[in-house]
Amino acid sequence: MSQVIRKSITLLTAIIPNEAKEEWSATEVSRELDIPIQTVHRLLSSLAEYGFVFKNNETKKFRLGLTLMQLGLSIRDNLLVRNSALPVMEKLMKKTKESVYLTVAEGNEGIFIDCVDADMQLKVAEPIGMRTPLCAGASKKVLLANMNREAKYQIIRDLIAKGEINDLEKLEDELKIIKKLGIAISKGETTKGTFSVAAPIFSWENKVVASISVGGPITRFKDHVAKYIVSETKRAAEEISEELGWMKPR
């Protein structure tokens, strides 16, 4: 990667807004990153030309520009699976009264790309864009379980190397059960006190492309409720898969 691209990415990462601060001066960025202020000015000005950075002419400070959001939204909106899933997610949320998530795999991680929030005061509220290893949580494990053998074990090897997997035998047994049942269930794996049910979404090529999951406080998932949610989640996953051209095995 060229030094200019590397420094530009570093600058963009440095000015991500937080609760305490939304804008940064070139001097602040220069001190934070230990990059000469002339270089910071030049790169920020170049990024501002294309809308990746916005310069407040009154304060002379910089913040992230809307072009980044537009690019991110265009990727999300153009995902065929998301467009097919949203109406089904809405129906599933109304049936279960719990939040519904759409997750895709990227590398060794699962990423929440959309959510239909439950209309409840007490609910699970995981942020869109949240990344977690594919070995943790129902929505990620159901993706890993349904990948082809080569891809699955490459990911498992990588996660072992990163220290994310402590008990390989236990994980392999769990993945076999998940694939056989067509559903994954987790209790408090990524967020304490929660319960989650997930099912895989397949493309017309019979490849797993996403998962749909229902999550909420574990106190609301009594036996009969959990069984109903499992059934409805599987049905929703099949509906989305069929919309993508998948043929249910007979």
Secondary structure, 3 states (H helix, E strand, C coil): CCHHHHHHHHHHHHCCCCCCCCCECHHHHHHHHCCCHHHHHHHHHHHHHCCCEEEECCCCEEEECHHHHHHHHHHHHCCHHHHHHHHHHHHHHHHHCCEEEEEEEECCEEEEEEEECCCCCCCCCCCCCCEEECCCCHHHHHHHHCCCHHHHHHHHHHHHHCCCCCCHHHHHHHHHHHHHHCCEEEECCCCCCEEEEEEEEECCCCCEEEEEEEEEEHHHCCHHHHHHHHHHHHHHHHHHHHHCCCCCCC
